[in-house]
Amino acid sequence: MDVSKIKTHDVLIVGAGLAGLSAALEISEMDPAVNVAVISKVHPVRSHSGAAQGGINAALRFDDSWKGHLYDTVKGSWFLADQNAVRILCSEAKDVIARLDKYGALFNRNEDGTIAQRAFGGQSRKRTCFIADKTGHNLLYTLYEQAMKRNITIYWEYFVTSMLIEDGAFKGITAIDLMTGELNYIQGKAVILATGGAGRIYGQSSNALINTGDGIALAFRAGIAVKDMEFFQIHPTGLLNGILITEGARGEGGYLINKDGERFMKNYAPKFMELAPRDFVARSIHLEIQAGRGIENEYVHLDLRHLGKEKIESRLPQIREIAMNFAGVDPVVEPIPIRPTVHYTMGGIDVNNRTQTEITGVFAAGECSCVSVHGANRLGGNSLLEAVVFGFISGRETLKFIQNRGLNTISKSLLTTEEQRLSALLSNSNGEKAAPLREEMENAMITSFGIFRNENLMQSGLIKLLELQKRYANVVVEDKGKIFNLDLVRVLELGYMLDLARIIAMGALARKESRGAHFREDYTKMDNANFLKHTLVRKDESGALEISYKAVNIEDIKPLEEIRY
């Protein structure tokens, strides 16, 4: 596979969700002369940001402050979030909501015209702004409209295969145009990675099929450290097939009930009940099912019936539609069967609070990055906020970076190496198919690195992942064609996921404590003395993986030894 086209732009943004579009808009608005291009493997409005339902947080009420939001976020993170980054997230939230409102986002309103806010888990105030239960969808379309208004270049259905780094600096990317099968070299002065999360490593999840951790793996392969990947959020309420039922359903007053009709959260989080942080609620549901109090020993119920038809149709119309179409129940008259589902990547590319990585010219924002504002557990409503706040920041910082910089020249050998790698993959006709390998990976991740973890399970999981990586070296692409070769895409995605699965396993095994989404049956307590620190995994010069640690930034919020809700 030869490079058939060369494109040149000042700034490349990989990913067209909320973080990527926010970055592009910031650059375009600050300096319209800058040539910015967005590269996405799907059309922008199919980005996974559009699946976010419940809302976006900001302290807007007269009885609230961004400092309260800051405290709730740091506590909810099990004190692993960097407080300087959380301060930026929360203090800029109000202005971000105003900017989205100005762009035309259709936020629900109170009778006096102010933006309505609902309750979300782990928060001491109602501070989640929402657009019914389609918040991400509306925000994504809003930002895409703004991008079109500014004529921002977007290459959609382009699959990025490598990030080219030479002499410690970014030179460009290679990407397959799926429409033609041509390999493109896209040159730029800087890149912003905004590719979203990696939930599909676990198979069935709330994540779109595109969430395969591409950007995180690209950064890791380029030598950038990946941070805190052992913390993978499992959302409490998904349908049995993994489709998400928003936390907004509980924020509007929904109950979780077991087979006896009991609101069981009173036994686990008596103060916050159904609105405890997600890690608490997910574990509680799992324990109820394990104890035999689940329905058919498989799930519990989310009961919205007492909210009434009018409230459900005005505040949760999509949830009603999803429940009817995918679970066969109408939540107006019967409860929804739910169980925990893999949801969000708390870890990611190690960046500072200006979204910079350790490699010159490489920035990252949104779910693929780890700044870190979520720590060991993300509060609902903070993900869309992070994507937009740090998307804007990455745009500003990248714009500063490229001033008075020219394009970097690149060695032909870098391109040749990538061409040869892809050609060899396509030419291989004798090997294993990707689909069975992927299924084995998904099973290993769910079994060994799910809600509850222990040494033996994780060791056996890591052994399995190492075996799968060896077998992947002989994987075969069955489709040898060029146009929309999704078989090739799935094979490349599997390589990304196997890299990240191993990183998750290594970080989880090394962290001998329970904190947030990482709950170990053999180390059940949070251990601030030994593990109040970030996990970093990178490749050494020989290609082997190495773990190191970095201190958590603590300002004026002192970590507790135990967390209750």
DONU-729951 format. One record per residue (C-alpha): x negated, y, z. Coordinates in pm, whole numbers, plus 32768, in hexadecimal, padded with zeros to 4 digits. Layout:
<atoms>
XYZ;...
</atoms>
This chain:
<atoms>
800080008000;7F56813E7F83;7F9582A37FF2;8061832B7ED0;80B684857F51;800D858F8025;80DE869980D3;805C87BE819D;8101888682B6;8089895B83D9;8144889484E4;81CE873484D3;82E786C885BD;8327855185CA;848C8518863B;85CB85DD85F2;868D85BC8737;86C286D68832;855286F5888F;84D686F88728;85DF87EA86A7;85AD88CF87D6;843988DD8788;847A8926861A;85728A3C866B;84858AE08763;836D8AEA8665;844F8B66854F;84EB8C788624;839F8CF286B0;82E98CF28561;83B98CA78428;827B8CA48357;81FD8B6583FB;82308A348321;82CC8933840A;834687DA83A2;841986DE8460;83E1856D840F;84EB8471847C;852D83048435;86A3834F842B;8775847983C6;8761857984E3;88CB85568551;889283E0857F;878584278684;87CB838487D3;87FE84D48881;895984C887E8;89B6839F88C4;899484658A09;8AEC84888A9D;8B00851F8BF8;8A5586728BF3;892987548C2B;88C787E38D7E;8898894C8DE7;88D48A0B8F2A;89E18B018EB7;8AD58B128FDB;8AD58C2890DE;8A8F8B2791F1;896D8A839138;88048AD890E5;86F38A46900B;863489F7914A;874F891291B7;873F886B9063;85C7884C9092;85EB87A091E3;86F586AB916B;861F8651903C;84E2861A9108;8599854A920E;864B848390FE;84F8843D905E;8487839691A2;838D84B791B8;82C8843B908B;832B85618FAD;822C86798F8D;82C2879F9047;822388A78F68;82CA88078E37;841987E18EE7;840989518F47;83EF89AC8DD6;850C88BE8D7D;85FC894A8E7E;85A08ABA8E74;85C88ACC8CFA;870E8A078CF0;87FB8B2E8D0E;875B8BE68BE9;875D8AA98B18;88D48A7C8B4D;890A8BE78AE9;883C8BB089AD;88FC8A73894F;8A418B2E8990;89CC8C4488A9;89788B42879C;8AE28ACF87AC;8AE689A18896;8C50896088F9;8C2E89428A73;8D6988F98B39;8DE38A328BEC;8E908A888D30;8FCE8B588D28;8F018C948D64;8E298C4B8C31;8CF38BDA8CEC;8C498A958C8A;8CE3896A8D3E;8C03887F8E04;8C3B871F8E85;8B9A86528F99;8A7F85658F42;89C284679012;88C184CE9115;8918863F9105;8991871E921F;8A608802913B;8B2F87EA9000;8A2E885D8F03;8A6387878DCC;8AE288558CA5;8B9F877C8BAE;8C53876A8A62;8D61866B8ABA;8C9D85238AAF;8BEB85768969;8AE7866C89E8;89B885E3892F;8A7B85BE87ED;8AEC872887EE;899887B28853;88E786E88746;89D087688636;89AF88C986BD;883288C686A9;8835881A8555;8918892E84CF;88208A308550;8700897584AA;87BC8975835E;88028AE88386;868B8B26839C;86368A3D8279;854D8968834E;84B4884F8280;852F86F882EE;84B185AD8266;85B584B182D2;859B833B82A6;8420835282BD;837D824E839F;823682BD8441;812F81AA8441;8001825C84D7;7F83839B8572;7E3083F584E4;7D2E846E85E1;7BC584B9858D;7AB785618660;7BAF8583877D;7CA6865286B3;7DEE861B85FB;7DD7860C8480;7F2A858F840C;8014846483FA;806883538304;81D6830A82C4;8299822781DC;83AE82CF8113;84B381BE813F;8572822C8009;844981E57F24;836081107FF7;824482067FB7;8141824780C4;811383BC8102;7FF6847381AB;808985A38259;7F81869882C8;7FAE879783DF;7EF8887484D7;7FB987DB85F9;80C586DB8644;81DF86C98741;824F85678790;83C2856587E6;84288403878F;84FE83A788BB;84F782738999;84AF81018981;85E380558A0F;85F67F5588F8;84CB7EA38990;85D27E0C8A77;86BE7DAA895E;88247DED89C5;882D7F4E8A4E;88E280998A2E;87D681078938;87FC812687C1;8748802986E7;86488136868F;85C9815887F7;8494807F87D3;8390815F8876;82E681C28731;8251830D87A4;81D6828488F0;812881658840;8092824B8737;7FFD83268849;7F7D81F68908;7ED7816887D0;7E3382BB8796;7D9282A988EE;7E85837D89BA;7EE283018B15;804582838B50;80D682D68CA7;81C8822A8D98;825981348C9B;82B8803E8DAF;83DD81228E04;84F980C68D18;865181418D76;876C80478D7B;88B781018D6A;89C480818E58;8AE880868D66;8AD47FE28C13;8BD27F068B67;8B7A7D958B58;8ADE7DD08A00;8A027EEC8A87;8AC680168A01;8AAE81358AF9;8BCE81B08BD0;8B64830B8C3E;8B17836A8DA4;8C0F847E8D5B;8D22837C8D93;8CB383628EFD;8C7484D98F06;8DE1850E8EB1;8E44842D8FD5;8E3082C68F55;8E0C81A89050;8D3280719047;8DF07F4590CA;8D9E7DD490F7;8E807CA690C4;8F2E7CEF920F;8F827E5391A5;8E897EE392A0;8DC48023925C;8C827F7092B6;8B98809C9299;8BFE80F893FC;8B1E7FD8946B;89EC805793AD;8A0481D3939B;8B15823D9490;8AE583B3945B;8AC383CB92E0;8B8B828D928B;8BA98265910F;8AD8839F90DE;8999831D917B;886C8323908D;887382278F74;877081399003;883981189147;898180D89092;88EC7FE18F97;884E7F1090AB;89907F1B9174;8A5D7E969050;895E7D839016;89677D209187;8AE47D159188;8AE27C299060;89CE7B5490FC;8A997B3C923E;8BC17AAB9180;8C967BE59191;8C837C2E901E;8D987BDD8F29;8D4E7A8B8E88;8BF77AAB8F31;8B937B918E14;8C0F7CF58E44;8CCD7DEE8F1E;8DDA7EEB8EC5;8DCA805F8E86;8F2580DB8EE0;8FA182218E44;911781DC8E5B;915082CC8F7B;90C483EF8EAB;91F783E68DCD;922083E88C56;920585638C2C;90B6857F8CDE;9026844F8C2E;908E84D48AD8;900586328B1B;8EC385DD8BD4;8E7184788B65;8F1084418A0E;8DE78385897B;8DD3829E8AA7;8F3E823F8A77;8EFD81FE8907;8DC38130894F;8E7280628A5B;8F9880178977;8EC57FC38845;8DA87F0188E8;8E397E758A2A;8FA67E5289CA;90237F188AF5;90D480678B12;903E81178C43;918481D68C72;922D80928CDF;91157F998D32;8FB07FA58DBC;8E7C7F8C8CDE;8D927E5E8D04;8C2F7EDF8D37;8AD57E6D8DA0;897B7F118D9D;88D47F498C4D;87737FB78BED;8780812A8BA5;8658821A8BC2;84DC82278BAD;846182F08CD7;82F382C58C74;824E831F8B2D;813283E38A8F;806584938B9A;808D860A8B69;8059873D8C42;817088368C86;811A88E78B41;815F879F8A85;7FEE87768A25;7F4986218A12;7DD785DC8A40;7D9D85E288C6;7D788734881D;7EA7878C874D;7F8E867C87D6;80C086E388A1;81EC861A891A;8347866C899F;848885BF8A03;84B584548A65;837783DB89BA;82AA84BC8AA1;826984B08C17;8235860E8C9B;82AD858B8DB0;840386128E14;84B284C68E58;83AF84058F1F;843482B08F85;85A382FC8F41;864F83FA8E60;878384B58ED4;889C84B38DD7;88B585F98D15;873F863E8D29;86E085888BE9;878A86778AF6;870287958BC6;859F870F8BB1;85BC86DC8A39;8626884289FA;855088F48B01;840F88438AA5;846E883A8936;847089B68939;832C89BA8A04;827F88CF8910;82E189B587F3;82528AE688A3;81128A378909;80D789A087B3;810C8AF08711;7FFF8B8587F3;7F188A6387A4;7F238A858629;7EDC8BFA8622;7DA18C3D8555;7D6E8AC88518;7D498A2B83C4;7DA388CD8357;7CAE87BF83BB;7C0586FA82A8;7C22858382C6;7B3C84638271;7BC1838C815A;7B65825B822E;7C7C82AD8326;7D81829D8216;7CE4816A817A;7CF180AF82C5;7E6680EF82E8;7EA98094817D;7DF07F4B81A8;7EA87EF982ED;7FFE7F23824B;7F977E6E810C;7F187D4581D4;805E7D388297;812D7D368157;80507C3680AA;80657B3581C2;81547A1E815A;81077915825E;815B796B83C2;826B799B84C3;83A37A69848D;83C87BA2855F;852B7B6485DC;84E07A3386B8;83AE7AE1874A;847F7C11879C;85897B3D8846;84817A93891C;83F57BE8897E;854E7C6989DE;85957B378AB4;84447B568B63;84817CC48BB2;85E17C938C3B;85797B648D09;84327BE78D94;84507D638D94;85BF7DA98DD5;86767E328F08;85BF7D519000;84537CEE8FD6;83547C159087;81ED7BA09053;82397A488FC7;83427ABF8ED3;82697BDA8E55;81317B038E30;81F17A078D5E;82847B268C95;812E7BBB8C50;80A67A688BE1;81C87A4C8AEE;818C7BAA8A65;801B7B648A2D;80797A288971;81707AEC8899;80687BF08844;7F817ADE87C7;80977A4786F5;80F47B9D866B;7F9E7BAC85C3;80257AAC84CB;81827B3A849B;82127B37833D;82DC7C428286;83CE7B7681B6;84497C9680DF;83327CF87FEF;83FB7E0E7F4B;83C87F847F69;851E802B7F7E;85AB803480E0;84D17F178157;856B7F0282B1;84C37DB182E7;83737E6782E0;83FD7F7183CD;84747E6A84C5;83207DC084BF;826C7F098502;83647F618616;83257E1086BA;81B37E5F86C7;81FF7FA98777;82E57EFC8870;81F07DE688C3;80E57EEB8910;81CF7F9F89FF;825A7E618A9C;80FC7E008B05;80C27F5B8B98;82077F428C5F;819D7DED8CE2;80427E608D4B;80C27F958DFE;81D57ED58EB2;80EC7DC38F2B;7FF37EBE8FB2;80F97F8D906C;81297EC591AC;824E7F88923A;83BB7FD491EE;8404812F916A;85338199909D;856B80BB8F6F;84417FDF8FCF;84CE7EFF90E1;83F87DDB9157;84877CC3922B;832A7C7D92B5;82DE7DEB930A;842E7E809368;83B87FCB93FE;8340810D9360;81CC813593AC;816482A3939E;801282599436;7FA281809312;808C81C291EE;80FD832C91F0;8042834E90A7;807583328F30;800D81FB8E72;7F3C823A8D39;7EF6812B8C36;7E0E815D8B0F;7D2980998A29;7BB880998A7B;7AA780A18970;7ABD7F29893E;7C367F34890D;7C877E9A8A60;7D937F388B3A;7D2B7FE98C77;7DF880788D96;7DA681B48E56;7E6F829B8F33;7EB2840F8F4C;7F2D84D99075;80948556907D;80B486D09084;8153873191D2;81A7889A921C;829388E2933D;836F87AA934B;82D786AC9438;8313854093D1;83F1847594BA;83968317952B;84F6829294EC;86138304940C;878382E5945E;88C2835F93B8;
</atoms>
